[in-house]
Amino acid sequence: MVSCPICGKRVRDNLINQHIDSDCSSGIESDPPPSTAPIFRTPAPKREPFFASSQPFSTAPETPTNSKKRPSEAEERDGVAIKQNGIQADTHPPQPKKIKTNAFEKAAPLAERMRPKSLDEVCGQDLVGPNGVLRGLIEADRVPSMILWGHAGTGKTTIARLVANQVNARFVEINSTSSGVAECKKIFAEAKAELGLTGRKTIIFCDEIHRFSKSQQDVFLGPVEAGHVTLIGATTENPSFKVQNALLSRCRTFTLSKLIDADVTTILERALEQSKETYNPDTTLVNTELLNYLASFSDGDARTALNLLELAMELSTRPNMDLNNLKSSLTKTLVYDRAGDQHYDTISAFHKSVRGSNPDAALYYLARMIQSGEDALYIARRMVVMASEDIGLADNTMLSLATATYSACEKIGLPECRINLAHCAVALCQAPKSTRAYRGLGNAMSALREPGIAGLPIPIHLRNAPTRMMKEMGYGKEYKYNPNYVDGKVKQDYLPEKLIGRTFLEDRDLGTEIDPDLGEEVVQNEDDEEEEAKTVVKGEPVADASVPDPVDEKHFQMQQSTKHIAVDDRSRADGDTESPEPKLPAEEEVGDKDDTEDEEDQALPLSSQTEPPAEWQ
């Protein structure tokens, strides 16, 4: 007689295979023995009463000395007392084992000891709440392969372990940093064998699955698709970037929300209540105010909050410790992954703040990146792009400033070059904005996607003619070299024939849409346009009417100099030649300089003007 590994009922040896094949419905012994312990586990000297007895095997009593059996984990947890032959079984493990277990628990950090034991204890995640989608799948015993995506300390590992406890499945936990392909294949083989023999599924929890390479992730495809294993992967990175598409399509992605301060405070209060006997903290310091401070300081990371609480309880017992010193002793490393979503989200927010002319937000995100160790050259490169993309033709000097900032970061480096970065960021925010060039390029790129546009022939007079054969073919023959003509104006086509008359560069610097959230502000701004022109810009000094404007003052001096010249000319006309003729500086000469230059250019013969080499034409 043996016990069925599936249903636990007694079945004859020769009928066990038939019993399993019939879904545990046949071959069951009608009169099972009172003890569930198999007889083959009884020591050999104690088997003599069995052979000497005339009773059938199913009714053979066991000796009292061997009636004790170790209770199951469920019986130990529930405190169930088992009586066999009038003797109460010992439901507690041996004393040495208990000491060893307590030692491991004591060595574990507070965050590990405070892991929820049931789904009801999980805080802040609606997925496993009373009406949660994931909880419904767990209760229906239909747990699919899934990817749990969320920030650190949101409960990914805890939920995976609770899922394995809730459903009757074998749970195997691996880590991508220490497990390889060979170990995974071994687990898959064991899971397939157990599924075929006992019908029990295997849940594989892979922490930090994004650290597996794409080729390593391919190992999971076959077992997951066949249903031999149920994969639960946990990642803090965006799975659409870090998990292979083939594996991602075979799993459901659940996003764990970031814990709010109230949820973290609830977790801390529960941990403080259960840890008072262990740490005996000073309750005047470790109070509600400190818990709220830790909840806000942890930024939604329950693990960080619990670790800080553990440190606070230990420090609170030191002499001369007050609340301010306790808070200053609690430090937290700023979470910032230079290769993950945090990296791209922060630089995106910085760029959009500059585009929106909000220097306060731009400085905030710039400070976050610098504090987190972001590469200064990366920030400077993005500002070079902003100078052309967002400011563009409205202020061409911003591109020079951005490139100078990049050069300063190369030569100086952090921490000093943070000042150069701030200088450039604020200047970009306050500069006028124009996307004409950027949108014009976009219009041209869009035209190339139209059928037949990308391959249009280039006009023959615009083609290069470096060889004699090309010149004989007419390449560049009718090209009109613009500098040879007045004002550089000629009648000449530059676009292919099919695109003649089409424009890509728009006349406006910005768009024409009006944000409805602005409401009456737009109308008010249009009505008060003249008054706004006189409004003092924040940060600029108020103009004093008594102080002459530098530009007006220079113009006044030029007028006075002109009058002085006229007086001298009249004096010389009257015969007064003692005073020499004053010579004005080049920048103060009266007259239209541009007109003079144009007249000189027109007076020059064409032969005297420098013409570029033929290969440039």
HUFENUR-V683009 format. One record per backbone hydrogen bond with DSSP energy under -0.5 kcal/mol. CO is the residue of the C=O (numbers start at 1). NH is the residue of the N-H. If there is no record, write none. Layout:
co;nh
CO;NH
CO;NH
//
This chain:
co;nh
2;11
4;8
9;4
10;29
11;2
12;15
13;16
15;19
16;20
17;21
18;22
19;24
19;25
20;23
27;12
30;32
38;41
39;42
43;46
44;47
45;48
47;50
47;51
48;52
49;53
56;59
57;60
63;66
64;67
72;76
73;77
74;78
75;79
75;80
82;89
84;87
87;84
89;91
94;98
95;99
96;100
97;101
98;102
99;103
100;104
101;105
102;106
103;107
104;108
109;112
109;113
110;114
112;115
118;121
119;122
124;126
125;128
126;129
127;134
127;135
129;132
132;136
133;137
134;138
135;139
136;140
137;142
138;141
142;144
145;252
146;233
147;149
147;254
148;150
148;235
149;256
151;154
153;302
155;159
156;160
157;161
158;162
159;163
160;164
161;165
162;166
163;167
164;169
167;169
170;172
170;203
172;174
172;205
174;207
175;178
175;179
180;184
181;185
182;186
183;187
184;188
185;189
186;190
187;191
188;192
189;193
190;194
191;195
192;196
193;197
194;198
194;199
194;200
195;199
201;170
202;204
202;230
203;172
203;205
204;206
204;232
205;174
205;207
206;209
206;234
207;176
208;211
209;212
213;217
214;218
216;219
217;220
218;221
218;222
219;223
220;224
221;225
222;226
223;227
223;228
223;229
229;231
230;204
231;146
232;206
233;148
234;208
234;209
235;150
238;241
238;242
239;243
244;248
245;249
246;250
247;250
248;251
252;147
252;254
254;149
254;256
255;257
260;264
261;265
262;266
263;267
264;268
265;269
266;270
267;271
268;272
269;273
270;274
271;275
272;276
275;279
275;280
276;280
281;283
282;285
282;286
285;287
287;291
288;292
289;293
290;294
291;295
292;296
293;297
294;298
295;299
295;300
296;299
298;301
300;259
300;302
301;305
302;306
303;307
304;308
305;309
306;310
307;311
308;312
309;313
310;314
311;315
312;316
314;317
315;318
318;321
320;322
322;326
323;327
324;328
325;329
326;330
327;330
329;331
334;336
336;338
337;340
337;343
340;344
341;345
342;346
343;347
344;348
345;349
346;350
347;351
348;352
349;353
350;354
351;355
352;356
353;358
354;357
357;359
358;362
359;363
360;364
361;365
362;366
363;367
364;368
365;369
366;370
367;371
368;372
369;374
370;373
375;379
376;380
377;381
378;382
379;383
380;384
381;385
382;386
383;387
384;388
385;388
385;389
386;390
386;391
387;392
390;434
391;394
392;395
395;398
396;399
396;400
397;401
398;402
399;403
400;404
401;405
402;406
403;407
404;408
405;409
406;410
407;411
408;412
408;413
409;413
413;417
415;418
416;419
417;421
418;422
419;423
420;424
421;425
422;426
423;427
424;428
425;429
426;430
427;431
435;439
436;440
437;441
438;442
439;443
440;444
441;445
442;446
443;447
444;448
445;449
446;449
447;450
448;454
450;453
450;454
453;456
459;462
460;463
460;476
467;471
468;472
469;473
470;475
471;474
474;477
476;479
479;481
480;482
481;484
482;485
485;488
486;489
488;490
490;492
496;499
496;500
497;500
499;502
504;506
509;435
515;518
515;519
516;519
518;521
519;522
519;523
520;524
521;525
522;526
523;527
524;528
526;529
528;532
529;533
530;534
531;534
531;535
532;535
537;540
543;545
544;547
546;548
549;553
550;554
551;555
552;556
553;557
554;558
555;559
556;560
557;561
558;562
559;563
560;564
561;565
562;566
563;567
564;568
565;569
566;570
567;571
568;572
569;573
570;574
571;576
572;575
575;577
578;580
582;584
585;588
586;589
591;593
592;596
593;597
594;598
595;599
596;600
597;601
598;602
599;603
600;604
605;608
605;609
606;609
613;616
613;617
614;617
//
